[in-house]
Amino acid sequence: FWLKLGSSLGTITSTTEGASCEAGQAQPQVLPLMRTLLILSCVLHVLAKEACETADDTSLLQGKAHEQGAILLAANATQTPAAKKPADDQAEEVMGVAGNAMGDEHAFFSGLMSNVVTIAGIFGAFGLLRMHYPLVYSFNILEKNIPESALPEETYLGWMKVGFKVQTDEELAKALGLDSVMMLEFIQLAFAICIRIGGVGVCILCPLHFFFGEGGPEVPSLSKIGMGNVVIRHPWLYYVQALFVAYVCYTVKTLIYDAQEKFLVRRFKWLKTLPHPRSRTVLVEGIPDEFTCEDKIREFFGLALGSDVVEEVHTVKKTRALIGLVQYRDTALDQKSQAEFQLEKNEKRPEHYVVNVGQVPQKVDSIEFYTEEVRKTEEAIAAEYHRILEESQKVGGVNCRNAFVSFKDRKSVELAKELDYDSDAYTWVLSEPPDIEMVRWQELRLDDNYTETASEVIGYACVFGLYAGFVPICLAITNIANSIHMPGFLDALWASLAPTMGLTIFLSFLPTVLLLVIDNCYTLRSSSRAQEMLLRWYFWFQVIFVLLVTAVGNDFLDFCKEVAQTPLSFPHLLADQLPKATHFYMNWVVVQWSTHALNLLRYINLSKFLGFRTIYTEEEAKKKAEPEDQDYYGFGSRSARWCINLLVGIVFGTLNPTIPLLEAINFLISRVIYGYLIVAAETKKADLGGNFWVMNLRHVLAGTILYCILMTGVFLDRAPTMVPAAVSITCLIFIVRCYFHFNNHFRWEALPFVEMMYKDKDMIAAAAEDPQESYEQPEMRHARSIAANANSPKRSG
């Protein structure tokens, strides 16, 4: 963590210095602060490390097990034969999961102190950065893109109140998008769940564990308030814990269902105000070859639904040559813009050499050269556009088997989607269209279903390889890091970071690798759908290698084989392994606080902005610096991490009731940080209308199922009778039913047809207030505009 923080601040410092020297400007206030913060981070790390060594426990910082002996299970649980694990568990070593042990409280409080100081330092640095670079940190405020109720106070720390004062209402949803608003709502929901579970657990379970658990002096101090202090076969305390399990399940179910009911109101309002033409358009896939032209498609739906229901049709066309021309024109325009900026900046016309094959390089005036290149390319674009238009009138040819069809009313849209047009399920497939900005046109141009199927098989194999190769890859990177020695005091810092270097690098690049697999192996119609798939895969990867890492062990394949052969051993396996790592997860949650704070700096966007500012205007540099990296900070990856944070509080909330309270603090900090970032700093993203919210709620219910399985195993192994286990099994059945009931009960994807019957005219009027561009391929739209201006007088350069 400290290496990531230091390198990030170092990147900002060096980039800022380079940009300052380039532009001849000084940054007297910001740079010293960043250098001081970097030095302070290193000092705090060394102090925390020394404090842990005093307690004879460096494992939580170094990420490796104690060298003095066997791992102590704080619960003093006896291992069942089906749940034995090897002593040399490399997966735990890779994750840095040390067992609960004496002296862990010193490391915990040292880490708590250093993280609090780090957050305070980052907040202070952010206050200065926000004032010096408002385009990066307050763009929505400058552009007045958000309602006045969300504006921060004009004070140094006024930004901290935005996350609490902002109202996640219809006005904010219109400004930011419903997906962004529901991300803030998920933080609020997670906080409510954790505070209710943690509050009751700390007030009731912790005193009972501490005073009546009957644990001996060998129980670590941090475990005395948890289940680790309760002896096996305690006569009555496990009955209380069973009731707490029922309370947790009821709380999670109630809050999730209430939140989903409120979401339905927002969702239906969002659907009613969808802009035209998205609100009345369908994506049609698998069009038969004899219908692949716009006139034939219009005729087909006219016969099916009525002669005057179709408004416009846009078939997806094969435009490879046109795309190349448009991209070259954009590049030439960009180079021309840079040359004009250099002329304005240096008061000298820029020149460069042009190299043609077989000719001597010639020096040319950059502005004149790129102006001529733009003119010639636009002529070629106009000619190619007219050729495509002429061929598209015929069946087949440049037309693909996919199209966007817009209707004149929403009733026709819903009726069209419900009809079965052919016996082949892959012919005439109608679905909701994505946002026009997120359409992946290159995949809509594909017509080969067999190639798509083979590519998807390769994608699944790649993902499975990531699961199977997690431990070997992390160990290989860690071994390389351990073999490196740094000079002087840096060696101590590196020694504490190297053991978890493999894990850090692997998990940092995991969302990018998953998106690469998704982009190259799966045919998705929009980038937002790729984020949905990333959320699903990234979430389950973290479930296995964050929540269940101690149970999975060295070999993921062996774990799957064991569970498949003896499924009933799974609760015992979880009960044997997870309780011994509660101290690790307490520290893990605290580290998340600083991770969120580090995101507040937007150091990647700031670095790009400062770099681009040297060759572009500030407004253009801002455009090129946005958005933030969607692999790691997009809806999919961010949602998966937040969901795992919540599940850590739920799954370990009975084993150690302080963990949900630590998670509540985590989500409180998240509300401060992301309440400002999403509202004031980050640009508006393409909106799916709450899909990520629904997936998050499903994942929380699925994680609660794991919690019930864990507690069933604990009660089977430790309770004096079968009654606590019976209560837990009942809760398991209840949550499983809630999971399937949630999927079937809430119909959120489409408006009820009754709404369209009586309010169709109102929705058409609302959609017309903020119309979007039609579903025409971007290169065709640009070419149409260029062709329309082909005979107009030339514009001056």
Secondary structure by P-SEA (a helix, b strand, c coil): caaaaaaaaaaaaaaaaaaaaaacccccccaaaaaaaaaaaaaaaaaaaaaaaaaccccccccccccccccccccccccccccccccccaaaaaacccccccaaaaaaaaaaaaaaaaaaaaaaaaaaaaaacccccccccccccccccccccccccccccccccccccaaaaaaccaaaaaaaaaaaaaaaaaaaaaaaaaacaaaaaaccccccccccccccccccccccccccaaaaaaaaaaaaaaaaaaaaaaaaaaaaaaaaaaaaacccccccbbbbcccccccccaaaaaaaaaaacccccccccccccccaaaaaaaaaaaaaaaaaaaaaaaaaaccbbbbbbbbccccccccccaaaaaaaaaaaaaaaaaaaaaaaaaaacccccccccbbbbbcccaaaaaaaaaccccccccccccccccccccccccccccccaaaaaaaaaaaaaaaaaaaaaaaaaaaaaaaaaaacccccaaaaaaaacccaaaaaaaaaaaaaaaaaaaacccccccaaaaaaaaaaaaaaaaaaaccccccccccaaaaaaaaaacccaaaaaaaacccccaaaaaaaaaaaaaaaaaaccaaaaaaaaaaacccccaaaaaaaacccccccccaaaaaaaaaaaaaaaaaacccccaaaaaaaaaaaaaaaaaaaaaccccccccccccaaaaaaaaaaaaaaaaaaaaaaaaaaaccccaaaaaaaaaaaaaaaaaaaaaaccccccccccccccccaaaaaaaaacccccccccaaaaaaaaaaaacccccccc
